[in-house]
Amino acid sequence: MKAAPAAERPAAALPHPKAVPVRPKPRYIAGMILGIGSDLCDIRRIERSLERFGERFTQRVFTEGERAKSDRRATRAASYARRFAAKEACSKALGTGMSLGVFWRDMEVVNLPGGRPTMRLTGGAAERLKAMTPPGYEAFVHVSLTDDPPLAQAFVVIEARPVP
């Protein structure tokens, strides 16, 4: 004799309320953390550098895209400070700091289509990321930016996920 469907069974026949449900399969395989970096930057310091050195400072540290985006902002110094903090945090997550062939403009803060920030790595930073990513894995750079004057802050997490 077949059991009646759950909707037709009496309450006593339903599973015990403390029964542990079977977990569904995860939608993706969790990755591993390759690096974490954070930085806190004084916006007033960036403002002084902008006043004192102007384009010499911005051209040395920031990409053309970052300069275009920051120069359009009403809070120009805060925008540059967030990006500066992200570059410092990214260099820490890469494990190099600003050395071993990693330069300021090798790291660019860009936005994904939905607006979420990430880093576009080129040159020495891209080479370092490739070297630290295990075979069969793909690297993802997660970025969080914020500011609360007079400070700007950034966190960078580099994650590796198995290539599907």
C-alpha positions as CSV (number, residue, x, y, z in Angstrom):
1,M,0.0,0.0,0.0
2,K,1.3,3.4,-0.9
3,A,1.7,6.2,1.6
4,A,-0.6,9.2,1.2
5,P,1.0,12.5,0.1
6,A,2.1,14.8,2.9
7,A,-0.9,17.2,2.4
8,E,-3.3,14.2,2.9
9,R,-1.5,12.6,5.9
10,P,-2.6,13.4,9.5
11,A,-0.4,15.7,11.5
12,A,1.0,12.7,13.5
13,A,2.5,11.3,10.3
14,L,4.6,14.4,9.5
15,P,8.3,14.5,10.3
16,H,9.4,15.3,13.8
17,P,9.7,19.1,14.3
18,K,13.3,18.8,15.5
19,A,14.3,16.7,12.5
20,V,17.3,18.1,10.7
21,P,16.4,19.0,7.1
22,V,18.7,17.8,4.2
23,R,20.7,20.7,3.0
24,P,20.5,21.6,-0.7
25,K,23.7,21.5,-2.7
26,P,25.6,24.8,-2.7
27,R,25.2,26.9,-5.9
28,Y,29.0,27.3,-6.2
29,I,32.0,25.7,-4.6
30,A,33.5,28.0,-1.9
31,G,36.9,29.4,-2.7
32,M,40.0,30.0,-0.6
33,I,41.3,33.3,0.7
34,L,44.7,34.1,-0.9
35,G,45.2,37.6,0.7
36,I,43.6,40.2,2.8
37,G,44.7,43.9,3.0
38,S,43.3,47.0,4.7
39,D,44.3,50.6,4.8
40,L,43.2,53.8,6.5
41,C,44.0,57.1,4.8
42,D,43.8,60.7,6.0
43,I,41.8,62.6,3.5
44,R,43.5,65.9,4.6
45,R,46.8,64.4,3.7
46,I,45.6,63.6,0.1
47,E,44.1,67.1,-0.1
48,R,47.5,68.6,0.8
49,S,49.2,66.5,-1.8
50,L,46.7,67.6,-4.4
51,E,47.3,71.2,-3.5
52,R,51.0,71.0,-3.3
53,F,51.8,68.6,-6.2
54,G,48.6,68.7,-8.4
55,E,48.8,66.6,-11.6
56,R,52.3,65.4,-10.7
57,F,50.8,63.5,-7.8
58,T,47.7,62.3,-9.5
59,Q,49.5,61.2,-12.7
60,R,52.1,59.2,-10.7
61,V,49.6,57.3,-8.5
62,F,46.3,57.1,-10.3
63,T,45.2,55.7,-13.7
64,E,43.5,57.9,-16.3
65,G,40.1,56.3,-15.4
66,E,40.5,57.0,-11.7
67,R,41.6,60.6,-12.4
68,A,38.5,61.2,-14.6
69,K,36.1,59.7,-12.0
70,S,37.7,61.5,-9.0
71,D,37.9,64.9,-10.8
72,R,34.2,64.8,-11.5
73,R,33.3,64.4,-7.8
74,A,32.3,67.2,-5.5
75,T,34.4,65.6,-2.7
76,R,37.5,65.2,-5.0
77,A,40.0,64.6,-2.2
78,A,37.9,62.0,-0.5
79,S,37.5,60.1,-3.8
80,Y,41.2,60.1,-4.4
81,A,41.8,59.0,-0.7
82,R,39.5,56.0,-1.1
83,R,41.3,54.9,-4.2
84,F,44.7,55.5,-2.5
85,A,43.6,53.4,0.4
86,A,42.4,50.6,-2.0
87,K,45.8,50.5,-3.7
88,E,47.6,50.2,-0.4
89,A,45.2,47.5,0.8
90,C,45.5,45.6,-2.5
91,S,49.3,45.7,-2.4
92,K,49.1,44.2,1.1
93,A,46.7,41.5,0.0
94,L,49.2,40.7,-2.8
95,G,51.8,40.3,-0.1
96,T,54.2,42.7,-1.8
97,G,53.4,46.2,-0.5
98,M,54.6,48.8,-3.0
99,S,57.7,46.8,-4.0
100,L,58.7,43.7,-6.0
101,G,57.6,45.1,-9.3
102,V,54.1,46.3,-8.1
103,F,53.5,50.0,-8.8
104,W,50.7,52.4,-8.1
105,R,49.2,52.4,-11.5
106,D,49.3,48.6,-11.8
107,M,46.2,48.7,-9.6
108,E,43.0,50.5,-10.6
109,V,39.7,50.8,-8.8
110,V,37.0,50.1,-11.3
111,N,33.3,49.4,-10.9
112,L,31.4,46.3,-12.0
113,P,28.2,46.8,-14.1
114,G,26.1,46.9,-10.9
115,G,28.4,49.5,-9.3
116,R,30.3,47.3,-6.9
117,P,34.0,48.2,-6.8
118,T,36.8,45.9,-7.7
119,M,40.5,46.2,-8.8
120,R,41.8,45.9,-12.3
121,L,45.4,44.6,-12.1
122,T,48.0,45.1,-14.7
123,G,51.8,44.8,-14.9
124,G,53.6,43.6,-11.8
125,A,50.4,43.4,-9.8
126,A,48.8,41.1,-12.4
127,E,51.9,38.9,-12.5
128,R,51.9,38.6,-8.7
129,L,48.2,37.7,-8.7
130,K,48.8,35.0,-11.3
131,A,51.8,33.6,-9.3
132,M,49.8,33.4,-6.1
133,T,46.7,31.7,-7.7
134,P,46.9,27.9,-7.6
135,P,46.5,26.0,-10.8
136,G,42.9,25.2,-11.6
137,Y,41.7,28.3,-9.7
138,E,40.5,31.7,-10.8
139,A,41.2,34.8,-8.7
140,F,38.6,37.3,-7.6
141,V,39.4,40.7,-6.0
142,H,36.8,42.0,-3.6
143,V,36.9,45.6,-2.5
144,S,35.1,47.6,0.1
145,L,35.6,51.4,0.2
146,T,34.2,53.9,2.7
147,D,35.0,57.3,4.1
148,D,34.0,59.3,7.2
149,P,36.0,62.5,7.0
150,P,38.8,63.0,7.8
151,L,39.4,59.3,7.1
152,A,39.0,57.0,4.1
153,Q,39.2,53.2,4.4
154,A,39.5,50.2,2.1
155,F,39.5,46.5,2.5
156,V,40.7,44.1,-0.2
157,V,40.2,40.3,-0.1
158,I,41.7,38.1,-2.9
159,E,39.7,34.9,-3.3
160,A,40.5,31.9,-5.5
161,R,37.7,29.7,-6.7
162,P,38.0,26.5,-8.7
163,V,37.5,26.9,-12.4
164,P,34.3,25.2,-13.4
